[in-house]
Amino acid sequence: MKKQFMFERECVHRDRGADGDVYNGMFFVQALQRLQGSDAVKMAGKVTPFYWVDAPRVVVWLCRDCAAELHISDAPRAVLQGARR
């Protein structure tokens, strides 16, 4: 049986105790692609780096502010239900 690996990444605000949710890596990448170039670079710099090809196997923890900046906080499918508290 083949093992499934999930990679975890997070925004810089997690260490500061911010409230947030875990999002599917594909939704994170798609949200970045909708931003203007400089805004996308700025937002991507707030999250632990990963190769976009790995996005299907990545979960990204985002604080409420970062999720709102990406406009994915209102996309229920983006949030991983099993990871919610």
C-alpha positions in Angstrom: 0.0 0.0 0.0 1.3 3.4 -1.0 1.8 5.9 1.8 0.1 9.3 1.5 2.3 12.2 2.7 0.9 15.6 3.6 3.1 18.6 4.0 2.2 21.3 6.5 3.0 24.9 6.0 1.9 28.0 7.9 1.8 31.8 7.8 4.2 33.8 10.0 1.4 34.8 12.4 0.9 31.3 13.8 3.8 31.7 16.2 2.2 34.8 17.6 -0.9 32.9 18.7 -3.3 34.2 16.0 -6.5 32.3 15.3 -6.8 30.6 11.9 -7.7 27.6 9.9 -6.0 25.0 7.7 -6.6 25.3 4.0 -6.1 23.0 1.0 -2.8 23.9 -0.7 -4.4 24.0 -4.1 -6.8 26.8 -2.9 -3.9 28.7 -1.5 -2.0 28.6 -4.8 -5.1 29.5 -6.8 -5.7 32.4 -4.5 -2.1 33.6 -5.0 -2.6 33.4 -8.8 -5.5 35.8 -8.6 -3.4 38.5 -7.0 -1.3 41.1 -8.7 2.4 40.2 -9.0 3.8 42.2 -6.1 0.9 41.4 -3.9 1.3 37.6 -4.6 5.0 37.8 -3.8 4.3 39.6 -0.6 1.7 37.1 0.5 3.7 34.1 -0.6 6.6 35.4 1.6 4.3 35.2 4.7 3.9 31.4 4.3 6.5 28.7 4.7 7.7 28.0 1.1 6.8 24.9 -0.9 6.9 23.8 -4.5 3.6 24.5 -6.2 3.6 21.1 -7.8 3.3 19.7 -4.3 0.1 21.8 -3.6 -2.2 18.8 -3.7 -0.3 17.3 -0.8 0.1 20.5 1.2 -2.1 21.9 3.9 -1.6 25.6 4.7 -2.5 27.1 8.1 -3.5 30.7 7.6 -4.5 33.3 10.2 -7.8 35.0 9.7 -6.2 38.2 8.3 -4.0 36.3 5.7 -7.0 34.2 4.6 -9.1 37.4 4.3 -6.3 39.0 2.2 -6.4 36.0 -0.1 -10.2 36.0 -0.2 -10.4 32.4 0.7 -11.8 32.7 4.2 -15.3 32.8 2.7 -14.7 29.6 0.5 -15.9 26.7 2.7 -14.4 24.1 0.3 -10.9 25.6 0.9 -11.0 24.9 4.6 -10.1 21.3 5.6 -13.0 20.2 7.8 -11.1 17.6 9.7 -8.5 20.1 10.7 -10.9 22.7 12.1 -11.1 23.1 15.9 
